[in-house]
Amino acid sequence: MFGLYITHPQVQIDSSVPVPDWGLSAVGRARAETCARQPWVQRLTRIISSGERKAIETAEILAATAGLRIEIDPSTHENDRSATGFLQPSDFEKAADWFFAHPEESYRGWERATDAQARIVGAVNAILATHDANKPIAFIGHGGVGTLLKCHMSATPISRQRDQPGGGGNLFCFSLADRRISCDWTAMEIWQES
């Protein structure tokens, strides 16, 4: 049976609002709503969300279709970047490049990639340890920690080369039986269960 890690789609960027409190943009909401119409969404038996607003909003859209209540696990949040506050998009991209290229070091006070990876892997493993491997599950979260989880599951070093394309609203699929990745990042609204 399948497990999914789904990243929230596009957000409403507002430099006056803390990043964890950003919600989905109109484009992001529309993409999540399109995704919710995919047949696999109704097969989900659990939806686990990060505690950040953009992830919760994505999870709620999918949960409404699946007839589920979302479960929030605060330990699945994005890598902690609060030390720098808001960064302009071009500065953020440079910072993210550095974050992945130097996983054992902190970028200007950010959570280290190795620590964020240990946190997300630990959270997902703890949830899956008590989850029935015959029932589909989705984790709704973020690109940074999603990439770190994907690197772990594919037994590859931390690298931004494994990052999602397009800045959000993608998923990768893995087998619940052995946690092997069965599909690379795919836009959430076009993935088809195989």
N, C-alpha and C positions, 0 to 999 in steps of 0.2 A: 504494500500500500504506500501511497505517497505522502510526503511532507513537503510543505512549501515555505520558503522564506520570501516574503513580499515586501518591497520597499515602498514607502508612501510616494505618491506622485507629486507633481509640482505644488509648491507652497506659495502663500502670500508673504513675500519678503517685506519686513518692516523693521528698520534699524532701531526703532524706539521700543520694540518688544523683544524680550528674551527669546532666543532661538527655539528653546523647547516649547514655547507658547505659540509659535506660528501655526496657523491653520492652513488647510488646503486652499489653493487658488481656485477660481472657476474652472480652469483647465484641469487641474488635479482632481477636483470633485467629479467632473464629467468623465474623466478616465476611470475613476474608481466605480462610478455608476455603470459604465460600459462593461467593465470587468465583472461586476456583480451579475450580469446577465449570462455569463458563461455557465454551461451546465455543471462544471466541476464544483462551482461554489456551493451548490445545493448538496453536494456530497460531503462537505466538510462537517466534522463532528466537534471540532474545537477551533477557536480563533484566539490566539494569544497576542496581545498588543503591548508594545512599549507604552510607558506612561506619558509620552510626549503627545501634544494635541494633534499634530498632523498624522501620527500613526493611529491614534484613537479614532479620529474622523474616518480614516480609511477603513479601519477594522469595523466600525459601526455600519458603514455602507454594505460591506460584505456580509456582516452578521445579520442584517435585516433580511437579506435574501435567503440566507441559510437557516433562518429561524433560531439563531443562537444568541446567547449573551456573550459578550467578549470577556476575556480574562486579562487583566492588566498585570504585567510583571515588570515592576520598575527597574529591575536589574538588566533589562534588555534595551535600555536607552542608548542613544548614539554616543560615540566617544565624547567625553567631556571636554568641551572647547571653551568653557566659560572664562578661562583665564585671559583670553584675548577679546572677549565680547564679539560684537558684529564685525565681520571683515567684508570689505567690498568683494564682489564675485571674483575678480581677477586675483586679488590677494588671497582669497580663500583657496582658490585652485592651487596656487603656489604652496600654501601651507599644507594642503592635503597631500600634494606630491611629497613634501618633506616628511610628513607624518608616516606615510607608507614606506619611504626610502630609509628611514631611521627608526625602525620599530622599537628599539631598546631605549630610545631617547624621547624626551618631552619637547614638543614644539612650544616654546614660550609659555610653559605651564599647562599645556594640554595633557590629558590622560595619554600615557604611552600606548602605542598600538599593541604591544605585547600584553599589557594589562587589560585593555579593552577586549582583546581576543579571548583572554582567559575568562573574563566576565561573561561574555555572550555565549561562549562554548559551555561554560558551567551552567548557565541558566537554561539553555536549550537541552543539555544532557539531563539536568534535574527534572525538567518537564517530561521529556521522553521516557525517562526511567519508570514513570508511573502511568504512561499512556499506552493504550491498547494499540499495538503495531498494525492491527487490521483496520484501523479507523483513520481516515485522512485528517490532517491537522495543518493549520497555517499559522505562521508567525508573521506578524506585521511589524516592520521596524524601519531600519535606516540603511543607507548605502554604505557608510563606513564600517559599521559593525557587521553588516551583512557580508561585505567583502571579506572581513576577517574570519567570519564563520565559514564562508566558502573556501578560503585558503586552508583552514583546518580540515574541513571535510574532504578536500581533495589532496590532502597531505602535501601541500606545496608551501614554499616560503611566503611570508607576507609580501604582497606586491600590489601596487595600484594597477598593474596590467590585468588583474582579475576583477577590477572594479566594474560596476554596471555602466552601460552606455546611456547617454542621454539625460543623466541627472535625476532619475527617479522613476517610480512606477514600473519596476521590473521585478521579476521573480526568478528563482532557481528552484528546481525540484530535486528531492532526494528520496531514496528508498527508506522507509521506516525500519525495514528488516536489518539493513546493514549500514545505513546512513551514507550510502554512496550517491554521489550526485548523478542524476539521470538527465538533466538538461541544464545548459548554461543560461546566463541571464537572458530573459525573454520579456518583451513588453507584457505587462499584466493582462491587458485586454485582448491579447491574441493567443496566449498560451492555450494549448489543447491537451487534455489528458491523453496519454498514449496507452 
